[in-house]
Amino acid sequence: MGGVVAGVLVFAEAYPRLEAFVWSGELGGVTLAELLGVPFWALAVAVVVMALGTFWLVRMLEPARGRK
């Protein structure tokens, strides 16, 4: 929790100097699918596959660490 508070405070102090950079690349209402140039459904399927793969990998690695 302390790291979150520290990060907020550091960002709040640095923001006036970073404001021009933060807003320099504003793309408006661009979605990730539009940015990557893929259909939305393909991106959604890819995210689901990555999530399921991650869950499977964690499940396979847990017994190796001695957890049940």
MODELLER restraints for C-alpha pairs under 7 A, 6 or more apart:
rsr = mdl.restraints
at = mdl.atoms
rsr.add(forms.Gaussian(group=physical.xy_distance, feature=features.Distance(at['CA:33:A'], at['CA:39:A']), mean=6.13, stdev=0.5))
rsr.add(forms.Gaussian(group=physical.xy_distance, feature=features.Distance(at['CA:33:A'], at['CA:40:A']), mean=5.40, stdev=0.5))
rsr.add(forms.Gaussian(group=physical.xy_distance, feature=features.Distance(at['CA:33:A'], at['CA:43:A']), mean=6.34, stdev=0.5))
